[in-house]
Amino acid sequence: MNKASMNPDQRLISTHDLLPSERAFVVAMSELGFGRFESLGIQRGELVLDPRPTAVRSVKFSAKAGLPDTAAGDFLLKQQVVELFEHVRSVDVGEIRVLEVKNGLPFSMEVAQTLDGSGGNHA
């Protein structure tokens, strides 16, 4: 599914509302736990996962893991995940240079993209 076939008014609520690439990335963030993803492409409002982006894990000593169980099927999305995918879907072509992940959730990111001068996102 590409950006043209997405309903821009669709509100992201649960994993059921995500594209397959977005679901796969939610699992990847959960598996990473703490760290960052680097050089994650965006094409037509969708994450490019082939080739796989570089994941750099932060190792926390004596830290209790409290990551969500992403194998449980459909679940409600945290606000951070909703905001991440809403931003990705608004970008035609770009690259997430760095996406910082804390406790399996997106925390902050740096995005490289070309702006068209009207506030829109274009290559």
N, CA and C of each residue as an Amber inpcrd file, in Angstrom:
protein
   369
   0.8580000  -1.1750000   0.0000000   0.0000000   0.0000000   0.0000000
   0.8940000   1.2250000   0.0000000   0.5790000   2.2210000  -0.8470000
   1.3820000   3.4300000  -0.8600000   0.5540000   4.6010000  -0.3770000
   1.1840000   5.7660000  -0.3430000   0.5380000   6.9400000   0.2040000
  -0.7570000   7.2740000  -0.5250000  -0.7760000   7.0580000  -1.8390000
  -1.9540000   7.3850000  -2.6390000  -3.1700000   6.5770000  -2.2150000
  -2.9830000   5.3630000  -1.7150000  -4.1170000   4.5320000  -1.3360000
  -4.4600000   4.6250000   0.1510000  -3.7210000   5.4620000   0.9050000
  -4.0190000   5.6610000   2.3190000  -5.0870000   6.7210000   2.4730000
  -5.9590000   6.5710000   3.4280000  -6.9380000   7.5870000   3.7510000
  -6.2860000   8.5770000   4.7010000  -6.0610000   9.8400000   4.2610000
  -5.3640000  10.7940000   5.1190000  -6.1500000  11.1400000   6.3770000
  -7.4680000  10.9120000   6.3770000  -8.2830000  11.2200000   7.5460000
  -8.3570000  10.0550000   8.5290000  -7.7610000   8.9110000   8.1630000
  -7.8030000   7.7410000   9.0420000  -6.9800000   8.0260000  10.2900000
  -7.5860000   7.8690000  11.4300000  -6.9130000   8.0930000  12.7060000
  -6.2600000   6.7980000  13.1450000  -4.9770000   6.8650000  13.4700000
  -4.2600000   5.6870000  13.9520000  -4.6300000   5.4480000  15.4070000
  -5.1640000   4.2740000  15.6830000  -5.5870000   3.9400000  17.0380000
  -4.9170000   2.6600000  17.5230000  -4.9050000   1.6240000  16.6610000
  -4.3210000   0.3480000  17.0600000  -3.4360000  -0.1740000  15.9350000
  -2.7470000  -1.2720000  16.1970000  -1.8750000  -1.8570000  15.1750000
  -2.6700000  -2.2860000  13.9560000  -3.9610000  -2.5110000  14.1120000
  -4.8290000  -2.8680000  12.9860000  -4.8400000  -1.7560000  11.9320000
  -4.6220000  -0.5000000  12.3420000  -4.6620000   0.6520000  11.4510000
  -3.3390000   0.9000000  10.7340000  -2.3080000   0.1210000  11.0370000
  -0.9810000   0.3430000  10.4720000  -0.7560000  -0.4290000   9.1810000
   0.1300000   0.1090000   8.3610000   0.6060000  -0.6040000   7.1750000
   1.4960000  -1.7550000   7.6290000   1.6810000  -2.7770000   6.8100000
   2.5640000  -3.8850000   7.2050000   3.9740000  -3.4110000   7.5760000
   4.5260000  -2.4530000   6.8460000   5.8680000  -1.9540000   7.1730000
   5.8670000  -1.2510000   8.5290000   4.7900000  -0.5570000   8.8550000
   4.6960000   0.1320000  10.1410000   4.5800000  -0.8790000  11.2810000
   3.7890000  -1.9290000  11.0700000   3.6810000  -2.9850000  12.0990000
   5.0390000  -3.6150000  12.3540000   5.7600000  -3.9160000  11.2710000
   7.0960000  -4.5110000  11.4100000   8.0290000  -3.5760000  12.1660000
   7.8980000  -2.2810000  11.9350000   8.7800000  -1.3400000  12.6170000
   8.4240000  -1.1910000  14.0950000   7.1370000  -1.2900000  14.4410000
   6.7360000  -1.2790000  15.8550000   7.4160000  -2.4430000  16.5810000
   7.4330000  -3.6100000  15.9550000   8.0980000  -4.7820000  16.5420000
   9.5960000  -4.5170000  16.6700000  10.2080000  -3.9320000  15.6280000
  11.6510000  -3.6570000  15.6660000  11.9900000  -2.6810000  16.7960000
  11.1580000  -1.6450000  16.9990000  11.4040000  -0.6980000  18.0950000
  11.2990000  -1.3930000  19.4500000  10.2940000  -2.2580000  19.5830000
  10.1110000  -2.9900000  20.8280000  11.2970000  -3.9020000  21.1060000
  11.7780000  -4.5820000  20.0670000  12.9280000  -5.4720000  20.2320000
  14.1920000  -4.6950000  20.5600000  14.3390000  -3.4890000  19.9990000
  15.5130000  -2.6640000  20.2930000  15.4880000  -2.1940000  21.7430000
  14.3340000  -1.7850000  22.2220000  14.2150000  -1.3300000  23.6070000
  14.7660000   0.0670000  23.7890000  16.0810000   0.1810000  23.9310000
  16.7540000   1.4660000  24.0870000  17.8440000   1.5600000  23.0320000
  17.8820000   2.6660000  22.3220000  18.9040000   2.8610000  21.3040000
  18.4070000   3.7850000  20.2260000  18.8890000   3.5370000  18.9900000
  18.4790000   4.3990000  17.8880000  18.5370000   3.6350000  16.5670000
  17.7430000   4.1000000  15.6200000  17.8020000   3.6280000  14.2390000
  18.4290000   4.7390000  13.4230000  19.2560000   4.3600000  12.4590000
  19.9190000   5.3390000  11.6110000  19.6000000   5.0670000  10.1490000
  19.5150000   6.1360000   9.3580000  19.3390000   6.0620000   7.9070000
  18.1140000   5.2480000   7.5060000  16.9700000   5.6990000   7.9570000
  15.7030000   5.0350000   7.6770000  14.9640000   5.8290000   6.6130000
  14.8700000   5.2720000   5.4100000  14.2690000   5.9750000   4.2820000
  12.7650000   6.0670000   4.3550000  12.2380000   7.1150000   3.6900000
  10.7950000   7.3020000   3.5440000  10.5180000   7.5190000   2.0620000
   9.6040000   6.7390000   1.5080000   9.1780000   6.8740000   0.1220000
   7.6550000   6.8850000   0.0790000   7.0660000   7.9340000  -0.4900000
   5.6100000   8.0540000  -0.6320000   4.8890000   7.8390000   0.6980000
   5.4630000   8.4040000   1.7680000   4.8160000   8.3360000   3.0640000
   4.9320000   7.0180000   3.7910000   5.8310000   6.1460000   3.3300000
   5.9880000   4.8370000   3.9700000   7.4600000   4.5720000   4.2690000
   7.7170000   3.9400000   5.4100000   9.0870000   3.5820000   5.7810000
   9.6520000   2.5720000   4.7930000  10.9310000   2.7340000   4.4670000
  11.6360000   1.7890000   3.6030000  12.4660000   0.8890000   4.5150000
  12.0860000  -0.3840000   4.6040000  12.7580000  -1.3120000   5.5170000
  13.6750000  -2.2940000   4.8000000  13.8360000  -2.1340000   3.4860000
  14.7370000  -2.9940000   2.7270000  15.6550000  -2.1030000   1.9040000
  16.9190000  -1.9880000   2.2830000  17.6100000  -2.7710000   3.3030000
  17.2280000  -2.2970000   4.7100000  17.4220000  -3.2060000   5.6600000
  17.1000000  -2.9070000   7.0580000  17.9150000  -1.7180000   7.5440000
  17.2880000  -0.7880000   8.2620000  18.0510000   0.3410000   8.8050000
  19.0130000  -0.1480000   9.8890000  20.0580000   0.6220000  10.0940000
  21.0110000   0.2950000  11.1550000  20.3650000   0.5460000  12.5100000
  20.4200000  -0.4330000  13.3890000  19.9220000  -0.2990000  14.7550000
  21.1230000  -0.3120000  15.6940000  21.1960000   0.6950000  16.5520000
  22.2770000   0.7910000  17.5310000  21.6360000   0.6890000  18.9080000
  21.9210000  -0.3980000  19.6060000  21.3120000  -0.6530000  20.9030000
  22.1040000   0.0370000  22.0160000  21.3840000   0.6790000  22.9250000
  21.9780000   1.2100000  24.1500000  21.7950000   0.1550000  25.2270000
  22.8580000  -0.1990000  25.8920000  22.7970000  -1.2180000  26.9430000
  22.7410000  -0.5110000  28.2830000  21.6800000  -0.7890000  29.0130000
  21.4850000  -0.2160000  30.3410000  21.7370000  -1.3200000  31.3680000
  22.6470000  -1.0930000  32.2700000  22.9430000  -2.0810000  33.3040000
  22.0410000  -1.8580000  34.5090000  21.5960000  -2.9540000  35.1000000
  20.7010000  -2.9410000  36.2590000  19.3950000  -2.2250000  35.9790000
  18.9610000  -2.2640000  34.7260000  17.6900000  -1.6370000  34.3610000
  16.6330000  -2.7270000  34.1870000  15.4660000  -2.4650000  34.7290000
  14.3700000  -3.4160000  34.6130000  13.6920000  -3.2360000  33.2580000
  13.5600000  -4.3210000  32.5060000  12.9110000  -4.2720000  31.1940000
  11.4100000  -4.2830000  31.3750000  10.7440000  -3.3520000  30.7190000
   9.2900000  -3.2930000  30.7800000   8.7120000  -3.0820000  29.3990000
   9.2030000  -3.8160000  28.4340000   8.7880000  -3.6200000  27.0540000
   7.4390000  -4.2770000  26.7870000   6.6340000  -3.6610000  25.9040000
   5.3350000  -4.2560000  25.5760000   5.5000000  -5.5460000  24.7940000
   4.5130000  -6.4250000  24.8920000   4.5310000  -7.6830000  24.1550000
   3.9030000  -7.4530000  22.7860000   4.7530000  -7.2750000  21.7570000
   4.2480000  -6.9920000  20.4130000   3.7680000  -8.2540000  19.7160000
   4.0010000  -9.4110000  20.2840000   3.5270000 -10.6600000  19.6770000
   2.0720000 -10.9340000  20.0460000   1.4940000 -10.0840000  20.8740000
   0.1370000 -10.3120000  21.3660000  -0.9410000  -9.9920000  20.3390000
  -0.5580000  -9.6200000  19.1200000  -1.5490000  -9.2990000  18.0970000
  -1.8790000  -7.8220000  18.0910000  -3.1530000  -7.5100000  17.8950000
  -3.6050000  -6.1320000  17.8090000  -3.6050000  -5.4900000  19.1950000
  -3.0310000  -4.2650000  19.2870000  -3.0400000  -3.5400000  20.5490000
  -3.1240000  -2.0530000  20.2650000  -3.5480000  -1.2740000  21.2620000
  -3.6540000   0.1720000  21.1170000  -2.2730000   0.7810000  20.9960000
  -2.1690000   1.8180000  20.1670000  -0.8930000   2.4920000  19.9520000
  -0.6770000   3.5900000  20.9860000   0.5460000   3.7190000  21.4520000
   0.9250000   4.8330000  22.3180000   0.9820000   6.0930000  21.4660000
   0.7800000   7.2510000  22.0810000   0.7610000   8.5210000  21.3570000
   2.0610000   8.7650000  20.5820000   3.2040000   8.3480000  21.1480000
   4.4810000   8.5460000  20.4640000   4.5160000   7.8070000  19.1220000
   3.9540000   6.5950000  19.0720000   3.9250000   5.7990000  17.8430000
   2.9940000   6.4520000  16.8240000   1.8460000   6.9250000  17.2840000
   0.9070000   7.6210000  16.3990000   1.5880000   8.8300000  15.7680000
   2.2630000   9.6500000  16.5790000   2.9260000  10.8480000  16.0670000
   4.0360000  10.4940000  15.0790000   4.7990000   9.4320000  15.3390000
   5.8470000   9.0080000  14.4240000   5.2680000   8.6900000  13.0570000
   4.2560000   7.8270000  13.0030000   3.7160000   7.3980000  11.7210000
   2.9230000   8.5050000  11.0290000   2.2790000   9.3920000  11.7840000
   1.6160000  10.5390000  11.1590000   2.6500000  11.4180000  10.4600000
   3.8040000  11.6180000  11.1010000   4.8550000  12.4180000  10.4710000
   5.4070000  11.7090000   9.2350000   5.7020000  10.4270000   9.3480000
   6.2360000   9.6660000   8.2110000   5.2650000   9.7320000   7.0380000
   3.9800000   9.5650000   7.3070000   2.9790000   9.5750000   6.2340000
   2.8560000  10.9420000   5.5690000   3.3140000  12.0110000   6.2370000
   3.2390000  13.3560000   5.6580000   4.4340000  13.6830000   4.7640000
   5.4510000  12.8090000   4.7400000   6.6700000  13.0540000   3.9700000
   6.6350000  12.2320000   2.6890000   6.8060000  12.9130000   1.5350000
   6.8260000  12.1990000   0.2620000   8.1320000  11.4330000   0.1160000
   9.2420000  12.1420000   0.2180000  10.5710000  11.5220000   0.1370000
  11.4410000  12.1640000   1.2000000  12.1340000  11.3490000   1.9520000
  13.0310000  11.8690000   2.9780000  13.7960000  10.7480000   3.6380000
  14.4720000  11.0940000   4.6950000  15.2320000  10.0990000   5.4470000
  15.2340000  10.4880000   6.9120000  14.9050000   9.5260000   7.7400000
  15.0750000   9.7210000   9.1780000  16.5460000   9.4390000   9.4350000
  17.3060000  10.4840000   9.7100000  18.7400000  10.2960000   9.9430000
  18.9600000   9.5220000  11.2380000  18.2370000   9.9350000  12.2880000
  18.3530000   9.2610000  13.5890000  16.9770000   9.2490000  14.2420000
  16.5580000   8.0730000  14.7040000  15.3330000   7.9230000  15.4850000
  15.7390000   7.3250000  16.8200000  15.6000000   8.1000000  17.8660000
  15.9520000   7.6180000  19.2010000  14.7630000   6.8810000  19.8060000
  15.0350000   5.7000000  20.3680000  14.0060000   4.8470000  20.9540000
  14.3110000   4.6590000  22.4350000  13.2940000   4.8590000  23.2730000
  13.4240000   4.6360000  24.7150000  12.2790000   3.7430000  25.1610000
  12.6280000   2.6450000  25.8000000  11.6540000   1.6700000  26.2950000
  10.7420000   1.1700000  25.1850000  11.3210000   0.9980000  23.9860000
  10.5710000   0.4590000  22.8550000   9.6900000   1.4570000  22.1310000
   9.7460000   2.7430000  22.5140000   8.8980000   3.7670000  21.9090000
   9.7530000   4.8620000  21.2780000   9.2710000   5.4500000  20.1660000
  10.0200000   6.5560000  19.5700000  10.0760000   7.7240000  20.5450000
  11.2590000   8.3410000  20.6510000  11.4440000   9.4410000  21.5950000
  11.7170000  10.7530000  20.8640000  12.6420000  10.7130000  19.8960000
  12.9420000  11.8970000  19.0960000  13.5760000  11.4460000  17.7920000
  13.5520000  12.3430000  16.7890000  14.1670000  11.9830000  15.5200000
  14.6730000  13.2190000  14.7990000  15.6320000  12.9710000  13.9160000
  16.1440000  13.9900000  13.0080000  15.7860000  13.5210000  11.6080000
  15.0760000  14.3810000  10.8430000  14.5860000  14.0150000   9.5140000
  15.1960000  14.9460000   8.4810000  15.7490000  14.3700000   7.4160000
  16.2480000  15.1510000   6.2830000  15.1830000  15.1000000   5.1960000
  14.7370000  16.2710000   4.7450000  13.7420000  16.3420000   3.6880000
  13.8520000  17.6990000   3.0110000  13.2900000  17.8110000   1.8340000
  13.2740000  19.0670000   1.1010000  11.9040000  19.6950000   1.2640000
  11.8660000  20.9450000   1.6780000  10.6060000  21.6610000   1.8210000
  10.3540000  22.4630000   0.5590000   9.0930000  22.5420000   0.1300000
   8.7710000  23.2320000  -1.1170000   8.5040000  24.7270000  -0.9410000
   8.6670000  25.2530000   0.2740000   8.4690000  26.6800000   0.5190000
   7.0720000  27.0120000   0.9830000   6.1180000  26.1020000   0.7950000
   4.7370000  26.3530000   1.2160000   4.3850000  25.5630000   2.4800000
   5.3990000  24.9520000   3.0670000   5.1610000  24.1310000   4.2500000
   4.9730000  22.6730000   3.9190000   4.9160000  22.3440000   2.6240000
   4.7570000  20.9490000   2.1900000   6.0740000  20.2350000   2.1510000
   6.0370000  18.9290000   2.0690000   7.2460000  18.1100000   2.0660000
   7.3850000  17.4460000   0.7090000   8.4430000  17.7890000  -0.0230000
   8.6800000  17.2190000  -1.3430000  10.1490000  16.9700000  -1.5400000
  10.4520000  16.1400000  -2.5060000  11.8490000  15.8880000  -2.8490000
  12.2930000  16.8480000  -3.9170000
